[in-house]
Amino acid sequence: MKRVMVTVASLVALTLPSPGIAHHSISHNYKLTKFVIYATFPNNTQHRALGVSGCETGGHYNASAKNRYSGTLGIFQIHPGNDGRIIKWKGHGSITIDKRKLHGRWYNAKVALYMSKGGYDWHEWARICRR
């Protein structure tokens, strides 16, 4: 078993914010979200879906995002009031929304895929994010 010496200075350094942390976190979230969206949405709708996600999360692309006023969740800010809602998408079956899973990046993207009919119908999102 290897022992590691921890000093008070190193503990303080770990708890203080680093200047590069916020940028790294946003960059990391962006890369993860882009990967998920590009793997989930059809080729010709991926760029638009990424734009909606960025707008909805204030450019943070954070899977844990929660709007403190409306309660919307995740990378596409799905409203938890949709819990139990069954969304049918012609030729692709249906999905039942489970609000407990909305913080999952993959699940949130899949729900958005169905709600937007494959990335072609963004009427359920904020007008400013649909442009």
DSSP file (Angstrom, degrees, kcal/mol; ACC not computed):
  #  RESIDUE AA STRUCTURE BP1 BP2  ACC     N-H-->O    O-->H-N    N-H-->O    O-->H-N    TCO  KAPPA ALPHA  PHI   PSI    X-CA   Y-CA   Z-CA
    1    1 A M              0   0    0      0, 0.0     2,-0.4     0, 0.0     0, 0.0   0.000 360.0 360.0 360.0 126.3    0.0    0.0    0.0
    2    2 A K        -     0   0    0      2,-0.0     2,-0.4     1,-0.0     0, 0.0  -0.705 360.0-144.5 -89.6 134.0    1.5    3.3   -1.1
    3    3 A R        -     0   0    0     -2,-0.4     2,-0.5     2,-0.0    -1,-0.0  -0.785   7.6-157.0 -99.1 142.2    1.2    6.3    1.3
    4    4 A V        -     0   0    0     -2,-0.4     2,-0.5     2,-0.0    -2,-0.0  -0.974  13.0-136.2-119.5 128.5    0.6    9.8    0.1
    5    5 A M        -     0   0    0     -2,-0.5     2,-0.5     0, 0.0    -2,-0.0  -0.730  20.2-164.7 -85.5 124.7    1.6   12.8    2.2
    6    6 A V        -     0   0    0     -2,-0.5     2,-0.2     4,-0.0    -2,-0.0  -0.942   3.4-160.6-112.0 125.5   -1.1   15.5    2.1
    7    7 A T     >  -     0   0    0     -2,-0.5     4,-1.8     1,-0.1     5,-0.2  -0.634  30.4-115.9-100.9 161.5   -0.2   19.0    3.4
    8    8 A V  H  > S+     0   0    0     -2,-0.2     4,-2.5     1,-0.2     5,-0.2   0.898 117.0  56.0 -60.1 -40.8   -2.5   21.7    4.5
    9    9 A A  H  > S+     0   0    0      1,-0.2     4,-2.3     2,-0.2    -1,-0.2   0.888 106.4  49.1 -60.7 -40.0   -1.3   23.8    1.5
   10   10 A S  H  > S+     0   0    0      2,-0.2     4,-1.7     1,-0.2    -1,-0.2   0.865 110.2  51.1 -70.2 -34.2   -2.3   21.1   -0.9
   11   11 A L  H  X S+     0   0    0     -4,-1.8     4,-1.2     2,-0.2    -2,-0.2   0.910 111.2  48.0 -66.6 -41.5   -5.8   20.7    0.7
   12   12 A V  H  X S+     0   0    0     -4,-2.5     4,-1.5     1,-0.2     3,-0.5   0.917 109.7  52.9 -63.8 -43.0   -6.3   24.5    0.4
   13   13 A A  H  < S+     0   0    0     -4,-2.3    -1,-0.2     1,-0.2    -2,-0.2   0.856 107.2  52.8 -61.0 -35.8   -5.2   24.4   -3.2
   14   14 A L  H  < S+     0   0    0     -4,-1.7    -1,-0.2     1,-0.2    -2,-0.2   0.791 111.0  46.4 -70.6 -27.4   -7.7   21.7   -4.0
   15   15 A T  H  < S+     0   0    0     -4,-1.2    -1,-0.2    -3,-0.5    -2,-0.2   0.688  95.2  85.7 -91.0 -18.7  -10.6   23.7   -2.5
   16   16 A L  S  < S-     0   0    0     -4,-1.5     2,-0.1    -5,-0.1     0, 0.0  -0.611  88.9-105.9 -82.8 142.0   -9.8   27.0   -4.2
   17   17 A P        -     0   0    0      0, 0.0    -1,-0.1     0, 0.0    -2,-0.1  -0.412  30.2-137.1 -66.9 139.4  -11.2   27.6   -7.7
   18   18 A S    >>  -     0   0    0     -2,-0.1     3,-1.4     1,-0.1     4,-0.6  -0.761  15.3-124.2 -94.5 142.7   -8.6   27.4  -10.4
   19   19 A P  T 34 S+     0   0    0      0, 0.0     4,-0.4     0, 0.0     3,-0.2   0.820 111.2  45.7 -56.5 -31.6   -8.8   30.0  -13.2
   20   20 A G  T 3> S+     0   0    0      1,-0.2     4,-2.5     2,-0.1     5,-0.2   0.544  90.7  85.2 -89.7  -6.7   -9.0   27.3  -15.9
   21   21 A I  H <> S+     0   0    0     -3,-1.4     4,-2.9     2,-0.2     5,-0.2   0.940  88.4  47.5 -63.3 -50.7  -11.6   25.1  -14.2
   22   22 A A  H  X S+     0   0    0     -4,-0.6     4,-2.4     1,-0.2     5,-0.2   0.923 115.5  45.6 -60.2 -45.2  -14.8   26.9  -15.4
   23   23 A H  H  > S+     0   0    0     -4,-0.4     4,-2.8     1,-0.2    -1,-0.2   0.925 113.8  49.3 -63.8 -44.1  -13.5   27.0  -19.0
   24   24 A H  H  X S+     0   0    0     -4,-2.5     4,-2.9     1,-0.2    -2,-0.2   0.914 110.9  50.5 -61.1 -42.6  -12.4   23.4  -18.8
   25   25 A S  H  X S+     0   0    0     -4,-2.9     4,-2.9     2,-0.2    -2,-0.2   0.926 113.1  44.3 -63.2 -46.4  -15.8   22.3  -17.4
   26   26 A I  H  X S+     0   0    0     -4,-2.4     4,-2.8     2,-0.2    -1,-0.2   0.921 115.0  49.3 -64.8 -43.0  -17.8   24.1  -20.1
   27   27 A S  H  X S+     0   0    0     -4,-2.8     4,-2.4    -5,-0.2    -2,-0.2   0.907 112.9  47.4 -61.7 -42.4  -15.5   22.8  -22.8
   28   28 A H  H  X S+     0   0    0     -4,-2.9     4,-2.5    -5,-0.2    -2,-0.2   0.932 113.1  47.9 -64.7 -46.6  -15.8   19.3  -21.4
   29   29 A N  H  X S+     0   0    0     -4,-2.9     4,-2.9     1,-0.2     5,-0.2   0.901 111.3  51.9 -61.0 -41.3  -19.6   19.6  -21.2
   30   30 A Y  H  X S+     0   0    0     -4,-2.8     4,-3.0     2,-0.2     5,-0.2   0.937 110.4  47.6 -60.4 -47.5  -19.7   21.0  -24.7
   31   31 A K  H  X S+     0   0    0     -4,-2.4     4,-2.2     2,-0.2    -2,-0.2   0.914 114.6  45.8 -62.3 -43.7  -17.7   18.1  -26.1
   32   32 A L  H  X S+     0   0    0     -4,-2.5     4,-2.5     2,-0.2    -1,-0.2   0.936 115.2  46.8 -63.7 -46.1  -19.8   15.4  -24.3
   33   33 A T  H  X S+     0   0    0     -4,-2.9     4,-2.9     1,-0.2     5,-0.2   0.913 111.8  50.5 -64.3 -42.7  -23.1   17.1  -25.3
   34   34 A K  H  X S+     0   0    0     -4,-3.0     4,-2.8    -5,-0.2     5,-0.2   0.922 110.6  50.1 -60.6 -43.9  -21.9   17.4  -28.9
   35   35 A F  H  X S+     0   0    0     -4,-2.2     4,-1.5    -5,-0.2    -2,-0.2   0.934 113.4  45.5 -59.6 -46.9  -20.9   13.8  -29.0
   36   36 A V  H  X S+     0   0    0     -4,-2.5     4,-1.3     2,-0.2    -2,-0.2   0.928 115.2  46.5 -64.0 -46.4  -24.3   12.7  -27.6
   37   37 A I  H  X S+     0   0    0     -4,-2.9     4,-3.0     1,-0.2     3,-0.4   0.921 112.4  49.3 -64.2 -44.0  -26.3   14.9  -29.9
   38   38 A Y  H  < S+     0   0    0     -4,-2.8    -1,-0.2     1,-0.2    -2,-0.2   0.779 114.0  47.1 -68.1 -25.0  -24.4   13.9  -33.0
   39   39 A A  H  < S+     0   0    0     -4,-1.5    -1,-0.2    -5,-0.2    -2,-0.2   0.690 120.6  38.1 -84.2 -19.3  -24.9   10.3  -32.1
   40   40 A T  H  < S+     0   0    0     -4,-1.3    -2,-0.2    -3,-0.4    -3,-0.2   0.856 106.0  61.9-100.1 -43.8  -28.6   10.7  -31.4
   41   41 A F  S  < S-     0   0    0     -4,-3.0     5,-0.1    -5,-0.2    78,-0.1  -0.518  90.2 -95.1 -91.0 153.4  -30.0   13.1  -34.0
   42   42 A P    >>  -     0   0    0      0, 0.0     3,-2.2     0, 0.0     4,-0.9  -0.276  43.6-104.2 -61.2 152.6  -30.0   12.7  -37.8
   43   43 A N  G >4 S+     0   0    0      1,-0.3     3,-0.7     2,-0.2     4,-0.4   0.844 117.8  49.6 -47.7 -46.9  -27.1   14.2  -39.7
   44   44 A N  G 34 S+     0   0    0      1,-0.2    -1,-0.3     2,-0.1     4,-0.1   0.448 115.2  43.5 -81.4   2.8  -29.0   17.2  -41.1
   45   45 A T  G <> S+     0   0    0     -3,-2.2     4,-2.4     2,-0.1    -1,-0.2   0.430  86.5  90.7-119.9  -4.1  -30.5   18.2  -37.7
   46   46 A Q  H <X S+     0   0    0     -4,-0.9     4,-2.5    -3,-0.7     5,-0.2   0.912  86.1  49.5 -62.9 -45.7  -27.4   17.8  -35.4
   47   47 A H  H  > S+     0   0    0     -4,-0.4     4,-1.9     1,-0.2    -1,-0.2   0.913 113.3  47.3 -61.8 -43.5  -26.1   21.4  -35.7
   48   48 A R  H  > S+     0   0    0      2,-0.2     4,-2.3     1,-0.2    -1,-0.2   0.913 111.3  51.2 -63.8 -43.9  -29.6   22.8  -34.9
   49   49 A A  H  X S+     0   0    0     -4,-2.4     4,-2.4     1,-0.2    -2,-0.2   0.900 109.1  50.7 -61.5 -41.6  -30.0   20.5  -32.0
   50   50 A L  H  X S+     0   0    0     -4,-2.5     4,-2.4     1,-0.2    -1,-0.2   0.886 109.7  51.6 -63.1 -38.9  -26.6   21.5  -30.5
   51   51 A G  H  X S+     0   0    0     -4,-1.9     4,-2.4     2,-0.2    -2,-0.2   0.903 109.4  48.7 -64.1 -42.3  -27.7   25.1  -30.9
   52   52 A V  H  X S+     0   0    0     -4,-2.3     4,-2.9     2,-0.2    -2,-0.2   0.922 111.7  50.0 -63.6 -44.2  -30.9   24.6  -29.0
   53   53 A S  H  X S+     0   0    0     -4,-2.4     4,-1.9     1,-0.2     8,-0.3   0.914 111.1  49.0 -60.6 -43.8  -29.1   22.8  -26.3
   54   54 A G  H  <>S+     0   0    0     -4,-2.4     5,-3.4     2,-0.2     6,-0.3   0.914 113.5  46.3 -62.5 -43.2  -26.6   25.6  -26.0
   55   55 A C  H ><5S+     0   0    0     -4,-2.4     3,-1.2     3,-0.2    -2,-0.2   0.931 112.3  50.1 -64.1 -46.4  -29.3   28.2  -25.8
   56   56 A E  H 3<5S+     0   0    0     -4,-2.9    -1,-0.2     1,-0.3    -2,-0.2   0.803 115.7  42.1 -65.1 -30.4  -31.3   26.3  -23.3
   57   57 A T  T ><5S-     0   0    0     -4,-1.9     3,-1.1    18,-0.2    -1,-0.3   0.279 114.7-110.7-101.1  11.1  -28.4   25.7  -21.0
   58   58 A G  T < 5S-     0   0    0     -3,-1.2    -3,-0.2     1,-0.2    -4,-0.1   0.806  74.4 -57.1  65.7  28.8  -27.0   29.2  -21.3
   59   59 A G  T 3 <S+     0   0    0     -5,-3.4    -1,-0.2    -6,-0.3    -4,-0.1   0.570 121.5 103.0  80.5   9.6  -24.0   27.9  -23.2
   60   60 A H    <   -     0   0    0     -3,-1.1     3,-0.1    -6,-0.3    -2,-0.1   0.679  65.3-153.6 -97.9 -20.6  -22.9   25.6  -20.4
   61   61 A Y        +     0   0    0     -8,-0.3     2,-0.5    -7,-0.2   -28,-0.2   0.812  32.7 167.6  52.7  34.1  -24.2   22.3  -22.0
   62   62 A N    >   -     0   0    0     -5,-0.2     3,-1.7     1,-0.1    -1,-0.2  -0.686  36.1-154.2 -87.3 122.2  -24.5   21.0  -18.4
   63   63 A A  T 3  S+     0   0    0     -2,-0.5    11,-0.2     1,-0.3    -1,-0.1   0.753  98.0  54.6 -64.9 -23.5  -26.5   17.7  -18.0
   64   64 A S  T 3  S+     0   0    0     10,-0.1    -1,-0.3     9,-0.1    39,-0.1   0.331  79.4 136.1 -91.5   7.6  -27.3   18.7  -14.5
   65   65 A A    <   +     0   0    0     -3,-1.7     9,-2.3    38,-0.1     2,-0.4  -0.288  28.3 179.0 -59.8 136.3  -28.8   22.1  -15.5
   66   66 A K  B     -A   73   0A   0      7,-0.2     2,-0.6    -9,-0.1     7,-0.2  -0.975  27.9-131.2-140.9 125.4  -32.0   23.0  -13.8
   67   67 A N     >  -     0   0    0      5,-2.4     4,-2.3    -2,-0.4     5,-0.1  -0.653  14.1-150.9 -75.9 120.9  -34.0   26.2  -14.4
   68   68 A R  T  4 S+     0   0    0     -2,-0.6    -1,-0.2     1,-0.2     0, 0.0   0.695  92.0  42.4 -70.0 -17.5  -34.7   27.5  -10.9
   69   69 A Y  T  4 S+     0   0    0      3,-0.1    -1,-0.2     1,-0.0    -2,-0.0   0.877 129.0  21.4 -93.5 -46.0  -37.9   29.2  -12.1
   70   70 A S  T  4 S-     0   0    0      2,-0.1    -2,-0.2     9,-0.0    -1,-0.0   0.677  92.7-128.7 -98.5 -19.6  -39.5   26.6  -14.4
   71   71 A G     <  +     0   0    0     -4,-2.3    -3,-0.1     1,-0.2     7,-0.1   0.515  48.8 160.1  83.5   4.5  -37.8   23.5  -13.1
   72   72 A T        -     0   0    0      7,-0.2    -5,-2.4     5,-0.1     2,-0.3  -0.284  24.8-147.7 -63.7 150.0  -36.8   22.4  -16.6
   73   73 A L  B   > -AB  66  78A   0      5,-2.4     5,-2.4    -7,-0.2     3,-0.4  -0.883  32.7  -2.6-129.0 148.7  -33.9   19.9  -16.6
   74   74 A G  T > 5S-     0   0    0     -9,-2.3     3,-1.1    -2,-0.3   -12,-0.1  -0.064  98.3 -35.6  81.2-170.4  -30.9   18.7  -18.6
   75   75 A I  T 3 5S+     0   0    0      1,-0.3   -18,-0.2    27,-0.3    -1,-0.2   0.668 142.2  34.1 -69.0 -18.2  -29.2   19.6  -21.8
   76   76 A F  T 3 5S-     0   0    0     -3,-0.4    -1,-0.3   -13,-0.1    -2,-0.2   0.266 106.9-123.2-116.3   8.4  -32.5   20.3  -23.6
   77   77 A Q  T < 5 -     0   0    0     -3,-1.1     2,-0.3     1,-0.2    -3,-0.2   0.940  36.0-169.2  49.5  60.7  -34.3   21.7  -20.5
   78   78 A I  B   < -B   73   0A   0     -5,-2.4    -5,-2.4    24,-0.2    -1,-0.2  -0.649  24.1-116.7 -80.3 133.7  -37.2   19.3  -20.6
   79   79 A H    >   -     0   0    0     -2,-0.3     3,-2.2    -7,-0.2    -7,-0.2  -0.558  10.8-140.3 -74.9 129.9  -40.0   20.2  -18.2
   80   80 A P  G >  S+     0   0    0      0, 0.0     3,-1.9     0, 0.0    19,-0.2   0.678  97.2  78.3 -64.9 -14.8  -40.6   17.6  -15.4
   81   81 A G  G 3  S+     0   0    0      1,-0.3    -2,-0.1    18,-0.1   -10,-0.0   0.638  80.4  70.2 -65.2 -12.7  -44.3   18.2  -15.9
   82   82 A N  G X   +     0   0    0     -3,-2.2     3,-2.9     2,-0.1    15,-0.3   0.457  69.8 135.9 -80.2  -1.4  -43.9   16.0  -18.9
   83   83 A D  T <  S+     0   0    0     -3,-1.9    15,-0.2     1,-0.3     3,-0.1  -0.230  75.8  11.9 -51.9 127.5  -43.4   13.0  -16.6
   84   84 A G  T 3  S+     0   0    0     13,-3.6    -1,-0.3     1,-0.3     2,-0.2   0.285  92.2 141.2  86.6 -10.3  -45.4   10.1  -17.9
   85   85 A R    <   -     0   0    0     -3,-2.9    12,-2.7    12,-0.1     2,-0.6  -0.444  44.9-143.0 -66.8 133.6  -46.1   11.8  -21.2
   86   86 A I  E     -C   96   0B   0     10,-0.2     2,-0.6    -2,-0.2    10,-0.2  -0.888  13.5-162.8-101.4 123.0  -46.0    9.4  -24.1
   87   87 A I  E     -C   95   0B   0      8,-3.0     8,-1.8    -2,-0.6     2,-0.4  -0.924   2.2-159.7-110.3 122.1  -44.6   10.9  -27.3
   88   88 A K  E     -C   94   0B   0     -2,-0.6     2,-0.5     6,-0.2     6,-0.2  -0.838   6.0-170.6-102.0 136.9  -45.2    9.2  -30.5
   89   89 A W  E >>  -C   93   0B   0      4,-2.7     3,-2.9    -2,-0.4     4,-0.6  -0.962  34.0-112.1-129.4 111.7  -43.0    9.8  -33.5
   90   90 A K  T 34 S+     0   0    0     -2,-0.5     4,-0.0     1,-0.3    -2,-0.0  -0.116 100.1   8.6 -49.5 126.2  -44.3    8.3  -36.7
   91   91 A G  T 34 S+     0   0    0      1,-0.0    -1,-0.3     0, 0.0    -3,-0.0   0.376 123.7  67.7  85.0  -3.3  -42.1    5.4  -37.9
   92   92 A H  T <4 S-     0   0    0     -3,-2.9     2,-0.2     1,-0.4    -2,-0.2   0.327  93.4-129.7-129.1   4.7  -40.0    5.4  -34.7
   93   93 A G  E  <  -C   89   0B   0     -4,-0.6    -4,-2.7     2,-0.0    -1,-0.4  -0.568  38.6 -66.2  83.0-143.9  -42.5    4.2  -32.0
   94   94 A S  E     -C   88   0B   0     -2,-0.2     2,-0.4    -6,-0.2    -6,-0.2  -0.928  28.9-148.5-145.6 166.6  -42.9    6.1  -28.8
   95   95 A I  E     -C   87   0B   0     -8,-1.8    -8,-3.0    -2,-0.3     2,-0.6  -0.997  11.9-143.8-138.1 140.5  -41.1    7.1  -25.6
   96   96 A T  E     -C   86   0B   0     -2,-0.4     2,-0.3   -10,-0.2   -10,-0.2  -0.929  27.2-125.1-104.5 123.9  -42.6    7.7  -22.2
   97   97 A I        -     0   0    0    -12,-2.7   -13,-3.6    -2,-0.6     2,-0.6  -0.503  21.9-168.4 -74.5 130.3  -40.9   10.5  -20.3
   98   98 A D    >   -     0   0    0     -2,-0.3     3,-2.2   -15,-0.2     4,-0.3  -0.950   9.8-157.8-117.9 107.0  -39.5    9.7  -16.9
   99   99 A K  G >  S+     0   0    0     -2,-0.6     3,-0.9     1,-0.3     4,-0.2   0.731  88.7  67.5 -61.3 -22.0  -38.5   12.9  -15.1
  100  100 A R  G 3  S+     0   0    0      1,-0.2    -1,-0.3     2,-0.1     3,-0.3   0.710 103.6  45.6 -69.7 -18.3  -36.1   10.9  -12.8
  101  101 A K  G X  S+     0   0    0     -3,-2.2     3,-2.0     1,-0.1     7,-0.3   0.422  80.9 100.2-102.3  -0.7  -33.9   10.3  -15.9
  102  102 A L  T <  S+     0   0    0     -3,-0.9   -27,-0.3    -4,-0.3   -24,-0.2   0.688  74.5  62.2 -66.8 -17.9  -33.9   13.8  -17.4
  103  103 A H  T 3  S+     0   0    0     -3,-0.3     2,-0.5    -4,-0.2    -1,-0.3   0.587  80.7 100.5 -80.9  -8.6  -30.4   14.7  -15.9
  104  104 A G  S <> S-     0   0    0     -3,-2.0     4,-3.1     1,-0.2     5,-0.3  -0.668  71.5-144.7 -76.8 124.1  -29.0   11.9  -18.0
  105  105 A R  H  > S+     0   0    0     -2,-0.5     4,-2.0     1,-0.2     5,-0.2   0.904  98.1  44.5 -56.4 -46.8  -27.4   13.4  -21.1
  106  106 A W  H  > S+     0   0    0      2,-0.2     4,-2.1     1,-0.2    -1,-0.2   0.917 115.8  46.4 -66.6 -43.8  -28.3   10.5  -23.4
  107  107 A Y  H  > S+     0   0    0      2,-0.2     4,-2.6    -6,-0.2     5,-0.2   0.926 111.6  51.0 -65.8 -44.4  -31.8   10.2  -22.0
  108  108 A N  H  X S+     0   0    0     -4,-3.1     4,-2.4    -7,-0.3    -1,-0.2   0.902 111.2  49.0 -60.0 -42.0  -32.5   13.9  -22.3
  109  109 A A  H  X S+     0   0    0     -4,-2.0     4,-2.4    -5,-0.3    -1,-0.2   0.888 110.2  50.9 -65.3 -38.8  -31.2   13.9  -25.9
  110  110 A K  H  X S+     0   0    0     -4,-2.1     4,-2.0     2,-0.2    -2,-0.2   0.915 110.4  48.6 -66.4 -41.4  -33.5   10.9  -26.8
  111  111 A V  H  X S+     0   0    0     -4,-2.6     4,-3.1     1,-0.2     5,-0.2   0.934 112.5  48.8 -61.9 -44.9  -36.5   12.7  -25.3
  112  112 A A  H  X S+     0   0    0     -4,-2.4     4,-2.4     1,-0.2     7,-0.3   0.875 107.1  56.8 -62.2 -37.0  -35.6   15.8  -27.2
  113  113 A L  H  <>S+     0   0    0     -4,-2.4     5,-3.4     2,-0.2     6,-0.5   0.928 113.3  39.4 -58.5 -46.1  -35.2   13.7  -30.4
  114  114 A Y  H ><5S+     0   0    0     -4,-2.0     3,-1.3     3,-0.2    -2,-0.2   0.913 115.3  51.3 -71.2 -43.4  -38.8   12.4  -30.0
  115  115 A M  H 3<5S+     0   0    0     -4,-3.1    -2,-0.2     1,-0.3    -1,-0.2   0.851 114.8  43.9 -63.4 -33.2  -40.3   15.8  -28.9
  116  116 A S  T 3X>S-     0   0    0     -4,-2.4     5,-2.4    -5,-0.2     4,-1.6   0.302 112.3-118.6 -94.9   9.2  -38.7   17.5  -31.9
  117  117 A K  T <45S-     0   0    0     -3,-1.3     3,-0.3     1,-0.2    -3,-0.2   0.930  84.6 -34.5  52.8  49.8  -39.7   14.8  -34.3
  118  118 A G  T  4<S-     0   0    0     -5,-3.4    -1,-0.2     1,-0.2    -4,-0.1   0.651 117.3 -54.4  83.2  16.3  -36.1   14.0  -35.2
  119  119 A G  T  45S+     0   0    0     -6,-0.5    -1,-0.2    -7,-0.3    -2,-0.2   0.578 119.2 100.2  94.2  10.8  -34.9   17.6  -34.9
  120  120 A Y  T  <5S+     0   0    0     -4,-1.6     2,-0.4    -3,-0.3    -3,-0.2   0.568  75.7  50.0-103.7 -11.7  -37.4   19.1  -37.3
  121  121 A D      < +     0   0    0     -5,-2.4     3,-0.3     1,-0.1    -1,-0.2  -0.866  49.9 162.8-135.2  98.9  -40.0   20.6  -34.9
  122  122 A W    >   +     0   0    0     -2,-0.4     3,-1.8     1,-0.2    -6,-0.1   0.051  36.4 121.2-103.1  24.4  -38.7   22.8  -32.0
  123  123 A H  T 3   +     0   0    0      1,-0.3    -1,-0.2     7,-0.0     4,-0.1   0.740  68.2  61.4 -64.3 -22.0  -42.0   24.4  -31.1
  124  124 A E  T 3  S+     0   0    0     -3,-0.3    -1,-0.3    -9,-0.2     2,-0.2   0.551  94.0  79.4 -81.7  -5.8  -41.9   23.1  -27.5
  125  125 A W  S <  S-     0   0    0     -3,-1.8     5,-0.1     1,-0.1   -48,-0.1  -0.589 100.8 -72.3 -98.9 163.7  -38.7   25.0  -26.8
  126  126 A A    >>  -     0   0    0     -2,-0.2     3,-1.2     1,-0.1     4,-0.9  -0.213  41.9-123.3 -54.9 139.7  -38.3   28.7  -26.0
  127  127 A R  H >> S+     0   0    0      1,-0.3     3,-0.9     2,-0.2     4,-0.6   0.870 111.8  56.7 -53.1 -41.6  -38.9   30.9  -29.0
  128  128 A I  H 34 S+     0   0    0      1,-0.2     3,-0.4     2,-0.2    -1,-0.3   0.810 108.3  47.9 -63.3 -29.5  -35.4   32.5  -28.6
  129  129 A C  H <4 S+     0   0    0     -3,-1.2    -1,-0.2     1,-0.2    -2,-0.2   0.579 101.2  65.2 -87.6 -10.3  -33.8   29.0  -28.8
  130  130 A R  H <<        0   0    0     -3,-0.9    -1,-0.2    -4,-0.9    -2,-0.2   0.640 360.0 360.0 -85.6 -14.4  -35.8   28.0  -31.9
  131  131 A R     <        0   0    0     -4,-0.6    -1,-0.2    -3,-0.4    -2,-0.1   0.499 360.0 360.0 -62.8 360.0  -34.2   30.6  -34.2
